[in-house]
Amino acid sequence: MAINPPSDLVLDVAMAADPDTLRASVEKLRSMASDRVAAQMQLSRENFASMQQPIPVSGSVTDNAPLAPNPAFKKFEAFMLQSFVESMFAGDNQAVFGEGIAGDYWKSMMAEAVANKMADAGGIGVARMLEQQSAKRAKSEAATQAEGAASGISTDQHHFQRQDSNVILYQIERQLIHKQLKSTESVDDSRQS
């Protein structure tokens, strides 16, 4: 009883072909492959850096914004992305990170590292948005100070009025958060009973 494995069609054709034709076709394939690799290398060397730069849209706010956001805004974006990444790690992944406190610690470290890399690569635009809002706020405050100086209102009075409105907003936000927490607790209690 003999075993006859299926033959390789390409190899059979190559063996049946003229050896000179086979060598010529192999050389032609190698030269085509090396030309393609050289073209890809040239593309990556010359154009990779230009492909990584964001293309500014004319007439947008990004024309006036600096390319590198403030490090504080970048850290904030990394922190925010860390919470997003940690929520993606939810589930049964004890085989990867381990169990208990050590597993939670490793998961947190992994999420932090991923978030920092994402923020370094440009993130999702939160840092740039905060930078733009900060620049707009600085311009508007400069304009209100100029108007206040022209109308005779001191900057301390204007700052005090603005601070009062911020305190009121803060109190309203706290009340809403407390209401939401109470409603969440009542839902949890009803689920447990």
C-alpha positions as CSV (number, residue, x, y, z in Angstrom):
1,M,0.0,0.0,0.0
2,A,1.6,3.2,-1.2
3,I,0.7,6.7,-0.1
4,N,0.6,9.2,-3.0
5,P,0.4,12.8,-1.6
6,P,-1.1,15.4,-3.9
7,S,1.5,17.0,-5.9
8,D,2.4,20.7,-6.0
9,L,1.1,22.0,-9.3
10,V,3.5,24.9,-9.4
11,L,6.5,22.8,-8.5
12,D,5.5,20.2,-11.1
13,V,5.2,22.9,-13.8
14,A,8.6,24.4,-12.8
15,M,10.3,21.0,-12.9
16,A,8.8,20.4,-16.4
17,A,9.8,23.8,-17.7
18,D,13.0,24.6,-19.5
19,P,15.7,25.3,-16.8
20,D,16.8,28.5,-18.6
21,T,13.2,29.8,-18.7
22,L,12.8,28.9,-15.0
23,R,15.9,30.8,-14.0
24,A,14.8,33.8,-16.1
25,S,11.3,33.9,-14.5
26,V,12.8,33.5,-11.0
27,E,15.2,36.4,-11.6
28,K,12.4,38.5,-13.0
29,L,10.2,37.9,-10.0
30,R,13.1,38.7,-7.6
31,S,13.8,42.0,-9.4
32,M,10.2,43.0,-9.3
33,A,10.0,42.2,-5.6
34,S,13.2,44.2,-4.9
35,D,11.9,47.2,-7.0
36,R,8.7,47.1,-5.0
37,V,10.5,47.0,-1.7
38,A,12.8,49.8,-2.8
39,A,9.7,51.9,-3.8
40,Q,8.0,51.2,-0.5
41,M,11.2,52.2,1.4
42,Q,11.5,55.4,-0.6
43,L,7.8,56.2,0.1
44,S,8.2,55.6,3.8
45,R,11.4,57.6,4.2
46,E,10.3,60.6,2.1
47,N,6.6,60.9,2.9
48,F,6.1,59.3,6.3
49,A,6.9,62.5,8.2
50,S,4.7,64.6,6.0
51,M,1.8,62.1,6.3
52,Q,2.0,62.3,10.1
53,Q,1.5,66.1,10.2
54,P,-2.1,67.2,10.5
55,I,-3.4,69.2,7.6
56,P,-4.8,72.5,8.8
57,V,-8.2,73.5,7.6
58,S,-8.1,77.1,6.4
59,G,-10.4,79.5,8.3
60,S,-10.7,77.2,11.3
61,V,-9.6,77.9,14.8
62,T,-6.8,75.4,14.6
63,D,-4.8,77.9,12.4
64,N,-4.3,80.1,15.4
65,A,-3.7,77.2,17.9
66,P,-0.2,76.0,18.6
67,L,0.7,72.5,17.3
68,A,1.8,71.1,20.7
69,P,-0.8,71.5,23.4
70,N,0.0,72.6,26.9
71,P,1.5,69.7,28.9
72,A,-1.3,70.1,31.6
73,F,-4.0,69.6,29.0
74,K,-2.1,66.7,27.5
75,K,-1.9,65.0,30.9
76,F,-5.6,65.6,31.5
77,E,-6.4,64.0,28.1
78,A,-4.1,61.0,29.1
79,F,-6.0,60.7,32.4
80,M,-9.3,60.8,30.7
81,L,-8.2,58.2,28.1
82,Q,-6.9,56.0,30.9
83,S,-10.4,55.8,32.3
84,F,-11.8,54.9,28.9
85,V,-9.1,52.2,28.4
86,E,-9.7,50.8,31.9
87,S,-13.4,50.4,31.1
88,M,-12.5,48.5,28.0
89,F,-10.5,46.0,30.2
90,A,-13.7,45.1,32.1
91,G,-14.6,41.5,32.1
92,D,-12.9,38.2,32.8
93,N,-9.2,39.0,32.1
94,Q,-7.7,37.5,35.2
95,A,-5.5,35.2,33.0
96,V,-3.8,38.3,31.6
97,F,-3.5,40.6,34.6
98,G,-3.9,38.2,37.6
99,E,-6.3,38.2,40.4
100,G,-7.1,40.5,43.3
101,I,-5.3,43.7,44.1
102,A,-2.2,42.9,42.1
103,G,-4.3,42.2,39.0
104,D,-6.2,45.5,39.4
105,Y,-2.9,47.2,39.8
106,W,-1.4,45.7,36.6
107,K,-4.6,46.5,34.7
108,S,-4.4,50.1,35.9
109,M,-0.7,50.3,34.9
110,M,-1.5,48.9,31.4
111,A,-4.3,51.3,30.9
112,E,-2.1,54.2,32.0
113,A,0.6,53.2,29.6
114,V,-1.8,52.8,26.7
115,A,-3.5,56.1,27.5
116,N,-0.1,58.0,27.6
117,K,0.9,56.6,24.3
118,M,-2.4,57.6,22.8
119,A,-2.1,61.1,24.2
120,D,1.5,61.4,22.9
121,A,0.3,60.3,19.5
122,G,-2.3,63.1,19.4
123,G,-5.1,61.6,21.4
124,I,-8.7,62.3,20.5
125,G,-8.4,66.1,20.4
126,V,-9.3,67.0,23.9
127,A,-6.0,68.7,24.7
128,R,-6.2,70.7,21.5
129,M,-9.8,71.7,22.2
130,L,-8.9,72.8,25.8
131,E,-6.0,74.8,24.4
132,Q,-8.3,76.5,22.0
133,Q,-10.9,77.3,24.7
134,S,-8.1,78.6,26.9
135,A,-6.9,80.9,24.2
136,K,-10.4,82.1,23.5
137,R,-11.0,82.7,27.2
138,A,-7.8,84.7,27.5
139,K,-8.8,86.8,24.5
140,S,-12.3,87.5,25.9
141,E,-10.9,88.3,29.4
142,A,-8.4,90.8,27.8
143,A,-11.3,92.3,25.9
144,T,-13.5,92.6,29.0
145,Q,-10.6,94.1,30.9
146,A,-10.1,96.7,28.1
147,E,-13.9,97.5,28.2
148,G,-13.9,97.7,32.0
149,A,-10.9,100.1,31.9
150,A,-12.8,102.2,29.3
151,S,-16.0,102.2,31.3
152,G,-14.4,102.6,34.8
153,I,-15.2,99.2,36.3
154,S,-12.2,97.7,38.0
155,T,-11.0,94.3,37.1
156,D,-11.5,93.2,40.8
157,Q,-15.2,94.0,40.6
158,H,-15.5,92.2,37.3
159,H,-13.6,89.2,38.7
160,F,-15.8,89.2,41.8
161,Q,-19.0,89.2,39.7
162,R,-17.7,86.3,37.6
163,Q,-16.6,84.4,40.7
164,D,-20.2,84.7,42.1
165,S,-21.7,83.2,39.0
166,N,-19.1,80.3,39.2
167,V,-20.0,79.6,42.8
168,I,-23.7,79.5,41.9
169,L,-23.0,77.1,39.0
170,Y,-20.9,75.0,41.3
171,Q,-23.7,74.7,43.9
172,I,-26.2,73.8,41.2
173,E,-23.9,71.1,39.9
174,R,-23.4,69.6,43.4
175,Q,-27.2,69.5,43.9
176,L,-27.7,67.7,40.6
177,I,-25.0,65.2,41.4
178,H,-26.5,64.5,44.9
179,K,-29.9,64.0,43.3
180,Q,-28.5,61.6,40.7
181,L,-26.6,59.7,43.4
182,K,-29.7,59.3,45.5
183,S,-31.7,58.1,42.6
184,T,-28.9,55.6,41.7
185,E,-28.8,54.3,45.3
186,S,-32.6,53.8,45.3
187,V,-32.4,51.9,42.1
188,D,-29.6,49.7,43.5
189,D,-31.6,49.1,46.7
190,S,-34.7,48.1,44.8
191,R,-32.6,45.6,42.7
192,Q,-31.1,44.0,45.8
193,S,-34.5,43.5,47.5
